Amino acid sequence: MDFGSAVSWLVGDISHISFVVLLFVLLAVLIFLKRVVIRGRREVEQVLAQARMEADHSRKSTELAIAQAINATEQAKLSASVQRDMFEKNIQHIQRFEVLGALTGSVAHDFNNIITAILGYTSLIMGDLNVTTTLYRNLSEIHKAGERATALVAQLMSFSRKRPVVEKVIDLKRVLRELERMLHRLINEKIEIKISTDVDLWNMLGDQAQIEQIMVNLVVNAGDAMPKGGKILITANNLTLKQNSIPGLDAGEYIRLQVSDNGTGIPPQDLEHIFEPFFTTKDIGKGTGLGLATVSGLMKRLGGVIQVESKLGQGTTFTIYIPREASAATILQVASTKLSRGHETILIVEDETQVRTMLEMTLNSLGYDVVSASSGDQAIESVDDKEINLVISDVVMPGMTVHKLIENLRKKHPYVCVLLISGHLDEAIADLLIPNVQIISKPFSMEMMSSKIREILDSRDYIH
């Protein structure tokens, strides 16, 4: 083979080799591109899958949010409905209590007149008897019963808010003993009540009717926790507190009064709400939710505090701390049967016949010159030409008002003193507190009345 032929053959082979190489290169590129495409497709599929998952999650979240919003709206509607129902029930409670209070006040006013007559006539008869006779002792028991009825009426008047707060020094030990019989009547006969106090229990300052109301509410509440029977322990003892030892109380001397029962106890979740108005765990119709709220409010008026401890299945203890009254004020235990006498002229204005007649007979027997009238107009006519020293008048009478009566009387008798008597000593009487006008509430005993008359007539206000 010559040189030219060899070159031609070599060039031809090179062309074949280059073609083959190029073919391999193209093949490799195609394989690479395929892999790239496959990988890209996988990544796109993954991205799409992720996007679908996120979209699905977003959709579910949106649906959940919408469902929650709908549920919250429904719950809000339900809550608003429940709150509206509770509000309406509370309004109904208040309205019922307003009606009951008005009725109670009216009934108590009528009882005041009856009890006043009973106390007055028994005192009148007892004044003519020897204290050693059987009749005197029997009448004395009637008089004591009338005084106990007076305390019950005071509670009714306090409930109806037609009785003013009368603060005085109170022998709490005596009050608890006197209340014991009544407390037994308020609860199940299977429940035992025991009262234990310090022998030298300190006195307190307050309104006795309010203290009695506190005790009644706590004992009734304890009784409700023991439907099958149990024990109620009432204790009262003297206690000296250091600063910050009891939240809400300063350092000082207090009476600690406790009412404990061994009943069902109060659930922990209810303890923080028990003093809230209208909160009750009792069945519908068996509780108003006002008993303990009333106790809490009365304790604030007394300057004390109330605490509660309870364990389910073991019982509950209410503890009250009342400030000690350290003054040397005397506490009237038993009213004296001696009536104060006089000689002055007294005008009685009372529309209740029994009370007016009793006052007239008693004051005549004590030496007074008495003029009586059943109305303001009749009173003006009766003393038109007569000098009077004292007017005893009921507050609520038909016809002329007591304020107008006083005004007319003082035109001719400018220095006459006035003693008002009423079973409705509410805030309206405050307008009548003008010079030389004093007030005594029904029911009253003739010992109280005769003493009050002498106090007024012998006072400096009467001497001009």
C-alpha positions in Angstrom: 0.0 0.0 0.0 1.4 3.3 -1.0 1.5 6.3 1.2 -1.5 8.0 -0.4 -3.7 4.9 0.1 -2.6 4.7 3.7 -3.5 8.3 4.4 -6.9 7.9 2.7 -7.6 4.8 4.8 -6.5 6.5 8.0 -8.6 9.6 7.3 -11.6 7.3 6.6 -11.1 5.5 9.9 -10.7 8.7 11.8 -14.0 9.9 10.4 -15.6 6.6 11.5 -14.1 7.0 14.9 -15.2 10.6 15.2 -18.7 9.6 14.3 -18.7 6.8 16.8 -17.3 9.2 19.5 -19.8 11.8 18.7 -22.5 9.2 18.8 -21.4 8.2 22.3 -21.3 11.8 23.4 -24.8 12.4 22.2 -26.0 9.2 23.9 -24.3 10.3 27.1 -26.0 13.8 26.8 -29.3 12.2 26.2 -28.9 9.9 29.2 -27.9 12.9 31.4 -30.8 14.9 30.1 -33.2 12.0 30.8 -31.9 11.8 34.3 -32.3 15.5 34.7 -35.8 15.4 33.4 -36.7 12.5 35.7 -35.2 14.2 38.7 -37.0 17.4 37.8 -40.2 15.6 37.4 -39.8 14.0 40.8 -39.0 17.3 42.4 -42.0 18.9 40.7 -44.1 16.0 41.9 -42.7 16.4 45.4 -43.4 20.1 45.3 -46.9 19.5 44.0 -47.5 16.9 46.7 -46.3 19.2 49.4 -48.4 22.0 47.9 -51.4 19.6 47.9 -50.7 18.6 51.5 -50.4 22.2 52.6 -53.5 23.2 50.7 -55.4 20.2 52.3 -54.0 21.3 55.8 -55.0 24.8 55.1 -58.5 23.7 54.1 -58.9 21.6 57.2 -57.6 24.4 59.4 -60.1 26.8 57.7 -62.9 24.3 58.2 -61.9 23.8 61.9 -61.7 27.6 62.4 -65.1 28.0 60.8 -66.5 25.2 63.0 -64.9 26.7 66.1 -66.3 30.1 65.2 -69.8 28.6 64.7 -69.4 26.6 68.0 -68.2 29.8 69.8 -71.2 31.7 68.4 -73.6 29.0 69.5 -72.0 28.8 72.9 -72.1 32.6 73.1 -75.8 32.5 72.2 -76.4 29.7 74.8 -74.4 31.6 77.4 -76.3 34.8 76.7 -79.5 32.8 77.0 -78.5 31.2 80.3 -77.4 34.6 81.6 -80.6 36.1 80.6 -82.6 33.3 82.3 -80.5 33.8 85.4 -81.0 37.5 85.3 -84.8 37.1 84.9 -84.8 34.6 87.8 -82.9 37.0 90.0 -85.3 39.8 89.1 -88.2 37.5 90.0 -86.5 36.7 93.3 -86.1 40.4 94.1 -89.7 41.1 93.2 -90.9 38.3 95.3 -88.9 39.5 98.2 -90.1 43.0 97.7 -93.7 41.8 97.9 -92.9 39.5 100.8 -91.1 42.4 102.6 -94.1 44.7 102.1 -96.5 42.1 103.4 -94.2 41.3 106.3 -94.0 44.9 107.2 -97.8 45.3 107.1 -98.4 42.2 109.2 -95.7 43.3 111.7 -97.3 46.7 112.1 -100.6 45.1 113.0 -98.9 42.8 115.5 -97.1 45.8 117.0 -100.5 47.3 118.0 -101.7 44.0 119.4 -98.5 43.4 121.5 -98.5 47.0 122.7 -102.0 46.6 124.1 -101.0 43.2 125.7 -97.9 44.7 127.4 -99.8 47.8 128.4 -102.8 46.1 130.0 -100.8 43.5 131.8 -98.6 46.2 133.3 -101.7 48.2 134.3 -103.1 45.2 136.1 -99.8 44.1 137.7 -99.4 47.6 139.1 -102.4 47.0 141.4 -101.4 43.5 142.5 -99.1 42.1 145.2 -96.0 40.6 143.6 -96.5 37.4 145.7 -99.9 36.5 144.3 -100.5 33.8 141.7 -102.3 36.2 139.5 -99.3 38.5 139.4 -97.0 35.7 138.5 -99.3 34.5 135.7 -99.6 38.1 134.3 -95.8 38.3 134.5 -95.5 35.3 132.3 -97.9 36.9 129.8 -95.8 40.0 129.9 -92.6 38.0 129.2 -94.4 36.2 126.3 -95.3 39.7 124.9 -91.6 40.7 125.2 -90.5 37.6 123.3 -93.1 38.4 120.6 -91.6 41.9 120.5 -88.3 40.4 119.5 -89.9 38.3 116.8 -91.7 41.3 115.4 -88.4 43.2 115.4 -86.9 40.5 113.2 -89.9 40.7 110.8 -89.5 44.5 110.6 -85.8 44.1 110.0 -86.5 41.6 107.2 -88.9 44.0 105.5 -86.4 46.9 106.0 -89.0 49.0 107.9 -87.1 48.9 111.1 -84.2 51.2 111.9 -80.9 49.8 113.1 -80.8 50.1 116.9 -77.3 49.7 118.2 -76.8 49.0 121.8 -74.5 47.0 124.1 -75.5 43.3 123.7 -74.9 40.4 126.1 -74.3 37.8 123.3 -74.3 34.9 125.8 -77.9 35.8 126.9 -79.0 36.3 123.3 -77.8 32.8 122.3 -79.5 31.2 125.2 -82.8 33.0 124.4 -82.5 32.0 120.7 -81.9 28.3 121.4 -85.5 27.3 121.6 -86.5 29.1 118.4 -83.5 27.6 116.5 -84.7 24.1 117.4 -88.0 24.9 115.7 -86.3 25.9 112.5 -84.5 22.7 111.7 -85.1 18.9 111.5 -86.0 17.4 114.9 -83.3 14.8 114.3 -80.6 17.5 114.6 -79.1 18.3 117.9 -78.0 21.8 118.8 -75.4 22.5 121.5 -74.3 26.0 122.7 -71.1 26.6 124.6 -69.8 30.0 125.6 -67.1 31.4 127.9 -68.5 32.1 131.3 -67.3 35.7 131.2 -68.0 36.3 127.5 -67.5 39.9 126.5 -70.2 42.2 125.3 -70.6 43.5 121.8 -72.1 46.6 120.2 -74.7 46.1 117.5 -78.4 45.5 116.6 -79.8 42.5 118.4 -82.2 41.7 115.6 -79.3 41.6 113.2 -77.3 39.2 115.4 -80.4 37.0 115.7 -80.8 37.1 111.9 -77.2 36.0 111.4 -77.6 33.1 113.8 -80.9 32.0 112.2 -79.4 32.0 108.7 -76.3 30.1 109.7 -78.2 27.5 111.7 -80.8 27.0 108.9 -78.0 26.6 106.4 -76.3 24.0 108.6 -79.6 22.2 109.0 -80.1 21.9 105.3 -76.7 20.2 105.0 -78.0 17.4 107.4 -81.3 16.1 106.0 -80.9 12.8 107.9 -79.9 14.4 111.2 -76.7 15.4 112.8 -75.2 17.9 115.3 -74.8 21.7 115.3 -72.3 23.2 117.7 -72.4 26.9 118.5 -69.5 28.3 120.4 -68.5 31.8 121.5 -65.3 32.7 123.3 -63.1 35.8 124.0 -60.1 36.3 121.7 -57.2 38.8 121.5 -55.8 39.1 118.1 -52.4 40.4 117.0 -51.9 42.6 113.9 -52.4 40.7 110.6 -53.4 37.5 112.3 -56.9 37.6 110.7 -57.2 39.2 107.2 -59.4 42.3 107.4 -59.1 42.8 111.2 -56.9 45.1 113.2 -55.2 43.9 116.4 -57.6 44.0 119.4 -60.2 42.1 121.4 -62.9 40.2 119.6 -65.6 37.7 120.2 -65.2 34.5 118.1 -68.5 33.0 117.3 -68.6 29.6 115.5 -71.4 27.5 114.0 -70.2 24.0 113.1 -72.1 21.0 111.6 -71.2 17.5 110.6 -73.2 17.6 107.4 -72.3 17.0 103.8 -69.8 19.8 103.4 -69.3 22.3 100.6 -67.5 21.4 97.4 -64.2 23.4 97.1 -65.2 25.0 93.8 -68.3 26.5 95.6 -66.5 27.9 98.6 -65.4 31.1 96.9 -68.9 31.8 95.7 -71.1 31.1 98.8 -71.3 34.7 99.9 -72.4 35.9 96.5 -76.0 37.0 96.2 -78.3 34.4 94.6 -75.6 31.7 94.5 -77.0 28.5 95.8 -76.3 24.8 95.5 -79.8 23.8 96.6 -82.6 22.5 94.3 -84.9 25.0 92.7 -87.4 26.2 95.2 -85.4 25.2 98.2 -82.9 28.1 98.3 -82.8 31.8 97.4 -79.0 32.2 97.5 -79.5 35.2 99.8 -79.0 33.8 103.3 -75.2 33.8 103.4 -75.0 37.0 101.4 -77.1 38.6 104.0 -74.9 37.3 106.8 -71.8 38.7 105.0 -73.4 42.1 104.6 -74.5 42.2 108.3 -71.0 41.3 109.4 -69.6 44.3 107.6 -72.0 46.5 109.4 -70.8 45.1 112.7 -67.2 45.8 111.8 -66.3 42.1 111.8 -65.5 39.3 109.3 -66.8 35.9 108.5 -64.7 32.9 107.4 -65.7 29.4 106.3 -64.0 26.0 106.4 -65.5 22.9 104.9 -64.6 19.3 104.0 -66.8 17.1 101.9 -68.4 14.4 104.0 -67.2 15.9 107.2 -69.0 19.2 107.7 -68.7 23.0 107.7 -67.6 25.6 110.2 -68.5 29.3 109.9 -66.4 31.5 112.1 -67.4 35.1 112.9 -65.2 37.7 114.6 -67.0 40.6 116.3 -65.3 43.5 118.0 -65.6 43.6 121.7 -67.5 46.5 123.3 -65.4 47.5 126.2 -67.5 50.4 127.5 -69.1 50.2 130.9 -72.6 50.6 129.5 -75.3 48.8 131.4 -77.4 46.1 129.8 -81.0 46.0 130.7 -81.8 42.4 131.6 -85.3 42.7 133.0 -87.5 45.7 132.8 -88.6 47.2 136.1 -92.3 46.9 136.8 -92.3 50.3 138.6 -94.0 53.0 136.5 -92.9 56.6 136.6 -95.6 59.0 137.8 -96.4 62.7 137.0 -99.0 65.5 137.0 -98.7 67.2 133.6 -101.3 67.4 130.8 -100.7 64.9 127.9 -102.5 64.7 124.6 -102.8 61.2 123.1 -103.4 61.0 119.3 -103.8 57.3 118.2 -106.3 55.8 115.7 -105.9 52.3 117.2 -108.6 52.1 119.8 -107.0 49.4 122.0 -103.7 51.3 122.2 -105.3 54.7 122.7 -107.5 53.4 125.6 -104.7 51.5 127.2 -102.5 54.6 127.2 -105.3 56.8 128.5 -106.1 54.4 131.4 -102.5 53.9 132.4 -101.4 57.5 132.3 -104.5 58.5 134.2 -103.6 56.0 136.9 -100.1 57.5 137.1 -101.5 61.0 137.9 -101.4 62.6 134.5 -104.3 64.7 133.0 -105.0 63.0 129.7 -106.8 64.2 126.6 -107.2 61.6 123.9 -108.1 61.8 120.2 -108.4 59.4 117.3 -107.2 61.8 114.6 -105.3 65.0 114.1 -108.4 67.1 113.5 -110.0 65.8 116.6 -106.8 66.5 118.6 -106.8 70.2 117.5 -110.4 70.6 118.6 -109.8 68.8 121.9 -107.0 71.1 123.1 -108.2 74.4 121.5 -108.5 76.1 124.9 -106.4 73.8 127.0 -102.7 74.0 128.0 -100.8 70.8 127.1 -97.3 69.8 128.1 -96.7 66.7 125.9 -98.2 65.2 122.7 -98.0 61.4 122.2 -99.0 60.7 118.6 -98.9 57.8 116.2 -97.0 58.5 113.0 -99.3 57.0 110.5 -103.0 58.1 110.9 -105.9 58.8 108.5 -106.6 62.4 107.7 -104.2 65.1 108.9 -100.5 64.1 108.8 -98.5 64.0 112.0 -96.2 66.7 110.6 -99.2 69.0 110.0 -100.6 68.2 113.5 -97.3 69.3 115.2 -97.2 72.4 113.1 -100.8 73.4 114.0 -100.3 72.5 117.7 -97.2 74.6 118.0 -99.0 77.7 116.7 -100.8 77.9 120.1 -98.4 75.8 122.1 -94.9 76.7 120.8 -93.0 74.8 123.5 -95.0 71.6 123.6 -92.9 68.4 123.4 -93.8 65.6 121.1 -93.3 61.9 121.4 -94.0 59.9 118.3 -95.0 56.2 118.4 -95.0 53.9 115.4 -94.3 50.4 114.1 -93.1 52.0 110.8 -89.9 53.7 111.9 -88.4 54.0 108.4 -86.4 56.7 106.7 -89.5 58.9 106.1 -89.6 59.7 109.8 -86.2 61.4 109.6 -88.0 64.5 108.2 -89.9 64.7 111.5 -86.8 65.1 113.6 -87.4 68.7 114.5 -86.7 70.3 118.0 -88.5 68.6 120.9 -89.7 65.6 118.9 -88.6 62.2 120.1 -89.5 58.7 118.9 -90.4 55.4 120.5 -91.2 52.3 118.5 -94.0 49.8 118.9 -94.4 47.5 120.6 -93.4 49.2 123.8 -94.1 48.4 127.5 -95.6 50.9 129.8 -92.4 50.8 131.8 -90.6 52.1 128.7 -93.3 54.6 127.9 -93.6 56.1 131.4 -89.8 56.3 131.7 -89.6 58.1 128.3 -92.4 60.5 129.3 -90.5 61.6 132.4 -87.2 61.8 130.5 -88.8 64.3 128.1 -90.8 66.3 130.6 -87.8 66.6 133.0 -85.3 67.5 130.2 -83.8 70.9 129.7 -85.6 71.1 126.3 -88.9 71.3 128.1 -87.9 74.1 130.5 -88.1 77.5 128.9 
